[in-house]
Amino acid sequence: MELSSFPRQGNAAVLKRTLGFVLTVVCGLGLAPAFAADGPFKLSENGESLGSVTSSGPSGDLRVRVDLAGDTPQATYVWAVIGGAHLRQRTNDGFWIDWSGRTDDLIDNRFPVENGGVTFKLLDEHLGSDNQGISLWVGYRVGDVVKRGYLGITPGSGS
């Protein structure tokens, strides 16, 4: 299953994008904190909106709680679409790497199921002042289906 198809670029372009993403995450402004009260959310095969925030300060420890509604996930995932075209996925160690856009290529983050839900760790970094807009996606696999939802992050007025 492919969520999107983007043209493949050479190693130099991938390295440039990766370094740009790392600098964006490490060097700049982040998100206003507070998400615990906004969940738990339910995900679907078509993708559900988990809301949006504006970057304006440190993100702290950004997490999203999802109600599994009786599902038993085989794997849990976190991925990002940056600036509408750059695809990254979170590894189970919390690092961000390039991603093909195919759900079969997603890395299992192994988030535990607790009390009928999963808490996805999204970020614990700062977003740079060159934030081009980010869609952070969370999802879990049940059989051949990936249920998912997204949180939009837009640049703040001072960004």
Buried (B, 14 or more C-beta within 10 A) or exposed (E): EEBEEEEEEEEEEEEEBBEBBBEBBEEBBBBBEEBEEEBBBBBEEEBBEBEEBBBBBBBBEBBBBBBBEEBEBEBBBBBBBBBEEBBBBBEBEEEBEBBBBEBEEBBBBEBEBEEEBBBBBBBBBBBBBBBBBBBBBBBBBBEEBBBBBBBBBEBBEEB
